[in-house]
Amino acid sequence: MRSFAGNQPLSEASRDAPRQLPDDIYNATLPRWRAVIRNHLLKAVARESIVIARLQASTCMGSIQLG
């Protein structure tokens, strides 16, 4: 399943975002323990973003039907 940020797939949107570098640069420059934590957090945020987007979509659709 693909995640979206605005109208762009998440991978394309993050490439255009300021101050974001490719993951391999972070993994090479950060201390190992920070890179491991960062990678775990990024995976968690990606999973949670999908759930939150579904909740927002269902909430928005519910309020439109009630209005």
VOBANU-876747 format. One record per atom (N, C-alpha, C, O): atom name; z, y, x. Coordinates in Angstrom, 2 decimals. Atoms other than C-alpha are relative to their C-alpha. Layout:
BEGIN
('CA',(Z,Y,X)),
...
// end
This chain:
BEGIN
('N',(0.00,-1.18,0.84)),
('CA',(0.00,0.00,0.00)),
('C',(0.00,1.24,0.88)),
('O',(0.71,1.30,1.88)),
('N',(0.09,-1.22,-0.80)),
('CA',(-0.88,3.45,1.32)),
('C',(0.91,1.07,-0.56)),
('O',(1.04,1.21,-1.78)),
('N',(-0.84,-1.12,0.40)),
('CA',(1.50,6.39,1.23)),
('C',(-0.84,1.27,0.06)),
('O',(-1.75,1.38,0.88)),
('N',(0.75,-1.24,0.03)),
('CA',(0.23,9.83,0.41)),
('C',(0.92,1.19,0.19)),
('O',(2.05,1.20,-0.29)),
('N',(-0.68,-1.28,-0.15)),
('CA',(1.34,13.29,1.46)),
('C',(-0.98,1.04,-0.50)),
('O',(-1.95,1.37,0.19)),
('N',(0.98,-0.90,0.61)),
('CA',(-0.39,15.75,-0.82)),
('C',(-1.21,-0.80,-0.41)),
('O',(-1.08,-1.81,-1.10)),
('N',(1.24,0.70,0.34)),
('CA',(-4.01,14.68,-1.16)),
('C',(-0.48,-0.91,1.11)),
('O',(-1.47,-1.62,0.94)),
('N',(0.46,0.75,-1.15)),
('CA',(-4.26,13.01,2.24)),
('C',(0.87,-1.24,0.20)),
('O',(2.06,-1.22,-0.12)),
('N',(-0.84,1.13,-0.39)),
('CA',(-3.13,9.56,3.35)),
('C',(1.02,0.48,1.03)),
('O',(0.76,1.40,1.80)),
('N',(-1.10,-0.44,-0.85)),
('CA',(0.16,9.84,5.23)),
('C',(-0.41,0.10,1.47)),
('O',(0.00,1.03,2.16)),
('N',(0.38,-0.02,-1.41)),
('CA',(-1.42,9.01,8.59)),
('C',(-0.85,1.23,0.33)),
('O',(-0.70,1.82,1.40)),
('N',(0.83,-1.18,-0.23)),
('CA',(-3.99,11.81,8.25)),
('C',(0.82,1.27,-0.10)),
('O',(0.64,2.20,0.69)),
('N',(-0.83,-1.19,0.18)),
('CA',(-1.44,14.33,7.00)),
('C',(0.91,0.21,1.19)),
('O',(1.12,1.35,1.62)),
('N',(-0.92,-0.16,-1.12)),
('CA',(0.96,13.61,9.86)),
('C',(-0.73,0.43,1.26)),
('O',(-0.14,1.08,2.13)),
('N',(0.77,-0.44,-1.16)),
('CA',(-1.82,14.13,12.41)),
('C',(-0.19,1.51,-0.01)),
('O',(-0.24,2.14,1.04)),
('N',(0.23,-1.43,0.13)),
('CA',(-2.35,17.65,11.07)),
('C',(1.30,0.80,0.02)),
('O',(1.27,2.02,0.18)),
('N',(-1.28,-0.70,0.08)),
('CA',(1.37,18.48,10.85)),
('C',(0.38,0.57,1.37)),
('O',(0.14,-0.07,2.39)),
('N',(-0.41,-0.58,-1.28)),
('CA',(2.74,20.81,13.50)),
('C',(1.14,-0.78,0.62)),
('O',(1.97,-1.37,-0.08)),
('N',(-1.09,0.59,-0.77)),
('CA',(5.02,19.43,16.22)),
('C',(0.12,-1.51,-0.15)),
('O',(1.20,-2.06,0.06)),
('N',(-0.05,1.45,0.06)),
('CA',(4.12,15.78,15.66)),
('C',(-0.98,-0.59,0.99)),
('O',(-2.16,-0.24,1.01)),
('N',(0.81,0.65,-1.02)),
('CA',(2.83,13.65,18.48)),
('C',(-0.22,-1.45,-0.39)),
('O',(0.50,-1.98,-1.23)),
('N',(0.18,1.43,0.26)),
('CA',(1.44,10.12,18.43)),
('C',(1.24,-0.79,0.40)),
('O',(1.96,-0.41,1.32)),
('N',(-1.20,0.81,-0.24)),
('CA',(4.13,7.42,18.37)),
('C',(0.10,-0.49,1.43)),
('O',(1.20,-0.59,1.98)),
('N',(-0.08,0.52,-1.37)),
('CA',(3.17,6.10,21.80)),
('C',(0.57,1.04,0.97)),
('O',(1.20,0.68,1.96)),
('N',(-0.57,-1.05,-0.86)),
('CA',(4.09,9.47,23.36)),
('C',(1.51,0.04,-0.16)),
('O',(2.25,0.14,0.81)),
('N',(-1.45,0.02,0.23)),
('CA',(7.50,9.42,21.70)),
('C',(0.62,-1.23,0.66)),
('O',(1.66,-1.12,1.31)),
('N',(-0.55,1.23,-0.56)),
('CA',(8.06,5.80,22.75)),
('C',(0.04,0.04,1.53)),
('O',(0.93,-0.53,2.15)),
('N',(0.05,-0.07,-1.47)),
('CA',(7.09,6.59,26.36)),
('C',(0.97,1.02,0.57)),
('O',(1.49,0.84,1.67)),
('N',(-0.81,-1.07,-0.56)),
('CA',(9.13,9.76,26.75)),
('C',(1.47,-0.05,-0.41)),
('O',(2.34,0.40,0.34)),
('N',(-1.40,0.09,0.42)),
('CA',(12.29,9.08,24.76)),
('C',(0.72,-1.11,0.73)),
('O',(0.09,-2.10,1.12)),
('N',(-0.76,1.13,-0.51)),
('CA',(15.07,6.97,26.20)),
('C',(-0.17,-1.18,-0.97)),
('O',(-0.34,-0.99,-2.17)),
('N',(0.27,1.20,0.80)),
('CA',(14.67,3.39,24.97)),
('C',(0.85,-0.05,-1.27)),
('O',(0.34,-0.35,-2.34)),
('N',(-0.87,0.10,1.17)),
('CA',(17.69,3.52,22.66)),
('C',(-0.37,1.01,-1.08)),
('O',(-0.24,0.73,-2.27)),
('N',(0.43,-0.99,1.00)),
('CA',(16.44,6.70,20.98)),
('C',(-1.31,-0.39,-0.65)),
('O',(-1.50,-0.18,-1.85)),
('N',(1.28,0.45,0.56)),
('CA',(12.94,5.30,20.54)),
('C',(0.22,-1.11,-1.02)),
('O',(-0.44,-1.13,-2.06)),
('N',(-0.29,1.09,0.94)),
('CA',(14.37,2.18,18.87)),
('C',(0.57,0.56,-1.30)),
('O',(0.15,0.17,-2.39)),
('N',(-0.58,-0.62,1.20)),
('CA',(16.48,4.27,16.48)),
('C',(-1.06,0.77,-0.78)),
('O',(-1.13,0.66,-2.00)),
('N',(1.05,-0.78,0.66)),
('CA',(13.55,6.59,15.75)),
('C',(-0.96,-0.91,-0.75)),
('O',(-1.33,-0.60,-1.89)),
('N',(0.94,0.91,0.66)),
('CA',(11.24,3.67,14.95)),
('C',(0.61,-0.63,-1.24)),
('O',(-0.08,-0.78,-2.25)),
('N',(-0.67,0.54,1.19)),
('CA',(13.79,2.13,12.57)),
('C',(0.08,1.04,-1.10)),
('O',(-0.15,0.73,-2.27)),
('N',(-0.08,-1.06,1.00)),
('CA',(14.27,5.47,10.83)),
('C',(-1.35,0.30,-0.62)),
('O',(-1.44,0.53,-1.83)),
('N',(1.33,-0.26,0.53)),
('CA',(10.54,6.04,10.49)),
('C',(-0.42,-1.07,-1.01)),
('O',(-1.03,-0.76,-2.03)),
('N',(0.32,1.09,0.93)),
('CA',(10.12,2.62,8.84)),
('C',(0.78,0.16,-1.30)),
('O',(0.23,-0.04,-2.38)),
('N',(-0.83,-0.19,1.19)),
('CA',(13.00,3.33,6.45)),
('C',(-0.52,1.16,-0.85)),
('O',(-0.59,1.06,-2.07)),
('N',(0.53,-1.17,0.73)),
('CA',(11.58,6.75,5.52)),
('C',(-1.32,-0.35,-0.69)),
('O',(-1.56,0.08,-1.81)),
('N',(1.28,0.40,0.61)),
('CA',(8.14,5.23,4.88)),
('C',(0.24,-0.84,-1.25)),
('O',(-0.41,-0.63,-2.28)),
('N',(-0.31,0.83,1.18)),
('CA',(9.63,2.60,2.53)),
('C',(0.60,0.85,-1.12)),
('O',(0.21,0.72,-2.28)),
('N',(-0.67,-0.82,1.01)),
('CA',(11.85,5.13,0.75)),
('C',(-0.94,1.01,-0.62)),
('O',(-0.79,1.34,-1.80)),
('N',(0.95,-0.97,0.53)),
('CA',(8.99,7.61,0.35)),
('C',(-0.82,-0.59,-1.13)),
('O',(-1.11,0.09,-2.12)),
('N',(0.77,0.67,1.05)),
('CA',(7.04,5.09,-1.70)),
('C',(0.84,-0.11,-1.27)),
('O',(0.35,0.17,-2.36)),
('N',(-0.90,0.14,1.16)),
('CA',(10.03,4.45,-3.98)),
('C',(0.23,1.36,-0.65)),
('O',(0.16,1.48,-1.87)),
('N',(-0.24,-1.34,0.55)),
('CA',(10.77,8.16,-4.38)),
('C',(-1.23,0.53,-0.71)),
('O',(-1.11,1.15,-1.77)),
('N',(1.24,-0.45,0.64)),
('CA',(7.12,8.92,-5.17)),
('C',(-0.17,-0.67,-1.37)),
('O',(-0.58,-0.02,-2.33)),
('N',(0.10,0.70,1.29)),
('CA',(7.15,6.27,-7.91)),
('C',(1.00,0.56,-1.00)),
('O',(0.67,0.76,-2.17)),
('N',(-1.01,-0.58,0.89)),
('CA',(10.38,7.67,-9.35)),
('C',(-0.43,1.38,-0.49)),
('O',(-0.29,1.69,-1.67)),
('N',(0.44,-1.34,0.39)),
('CA',(9.00,11.20,-9.33)),
('C',(-1.16,-0.07,-0.98)),
('O',(-1.22,0.71,-1.93)),
('N',(1.15,0.13,0.89)),
('CA',(5.76,10.08,-10.96)),
('C',(0.45,-0.44,-1.38)),
('O',(-0.03,0.09,-2.39)),
('N',(-0.46,0.49,1.31)),
('CA',(7.57,8.19,-13.72)),
('C',(0.83,1.05,-0.71)),
('O',(0.75,1.18,-1.93)),
('N',(-0.80,-1.06,0.60)),
('CA',(10.00,11.06,-14.29)),
('C',(-0.90,1.12,-0.52)),
('O',(-0.69,1.64,-1.62)),
('N',(0.93,-1.06,0.40)),
('CA',(7.18,13.59,-14.42)),
('C',(-0.78,-0.42,-1.23)),
('O',(-0.95,0.38,-2.16)),
('N',(0.76,0.48,1.15)),
('CA',(5.17,11.47,-16.83)),
('C',(0.88,-0.08,-1.24)),
('O',(0.41,0.19,-2.34)),
('N',(-0.92,0.06,1.12)),
('CA',(8.23,10.96,-19.02)),
('C',(0.26,1.38,-0.59)),
('O',(0.31,1.52,-1.81)),
('N',(-0.26,-1.34,0.50)),
('CA',(8.91,14.69,-19.28)),
('C',(-1.24,0.60,-0.65)),
('O',(-1.11,1.40,-1.58)),
('N',(1.22,-0.51,0.63)),
('CA',(5.27,15.43,-20.10)),
('C',(-0.16,-0.59,-1.40)),
('O',(-0.57,0.10,-2.32)),
('N',(0.12,0.66,1.30)),
('CA',(5.32,12.91,-22.95)),
('C',(1.03,0.55,-0.98)),
('O',(0.74,0.65,-2.17)),
('N',(-1.04,-0.51,0.88)),
('CA',(8.58,14.34,-24.33)),
('C',(-0.27,1.44,-0.43)),
('O',(0.14,1.87,-1.51)),
('N',(0.22,-1.43,0.23)),
('CA',(7.40,17.96,-24.13)),
('C',(-1.04,0.30,-0.99)),
('O',(-1.31,1.47,-1.26)),
// end
